[in-house]
């Protein structure tokens, strides 16, 4: 009945938080077939009787072992709200651009899930602007994607899709979707940090960050110089990492340098920093956000410098906004393999 690798819907029957295991049924709404289920997420957030997606990873004599797939619903809802998509099939038309996630992958196609339990298919020729010989080299189950609807079959409720970046980026809806994805990424990261801190007994896991706001200028003492960057230390033994070229600044162990905070990793208690350049000494201008909102409303295009590139997003400074810090997705949604192709440090 089931195959290893198959993506299935299952209803949660019991949850053992200590063992991080669940018992679920693979026959949702029918006579139930019990299986053991491993969780790749925090089981404390799973509700009894909830219907979730999973992947069969092993078949036993009288049961199956299923791995929980990461939930995409928060991201889908956030991105859909940004575009006004309600999840109603009647609202989908040829040319629609929709946020979704990969439900399953075959040799020559993939199936994409959307809000409202809508599902569409993208054939191998519509997976990417690059040449694709194997879909799994570009996409993986659970991955967030943006899809362009090529055709709608109303009677069969089928959607033909394209995941090509050249097509979805040309849509007026894409900037809102990209922003929603990025916001969801940060929210989920923060929520995970709070959950882990709460388990450890911490009541205010973010308290130390109040002294280190993004965009602020702080003094940092060089602690160690490594091949991948320079480790520095600030007050209360908070550490930071400088990875970008220093613009000629002499970084030696023991030297104190002025740095600009670009990102904060609350869980690891470490800051991503750059060496402050001329004009950055005063920190971010108080009205930078108002200027940014005005530029957005007017459709202005502003020059930005790539300062740091991470797996999921890149971090910039915008000189015309007082060197304000900005973020953007670092990779296209049509591939999980190339996070650093879009931006390079120092690029304008």
Secondary structure by P-SEA (a helix, b strand, c coil): cccccbbbbbbbccccccccbbbbbccccccbbbbbbbbccccccccccbbbbbbbccccccbbbbbbcccaaaaaaaaaaaaccccccccccccbbbbbbbccccccbbbbbccccbbbbbcccccccccccccccccccccccccccccccccccbbbbbccaaaaaaccaaaaaaaaaaaaaaaaaaaaaaaaaaaacccccccccccccccbbbbbccccccccbbbbbccccbbbbbccccccccccccbbbbbbbcccccccccccccccccccccccccaaaaaaaaaaaabbbbbbbbccccccbbbbbbccccbbbbbccccccccccccccccccccc
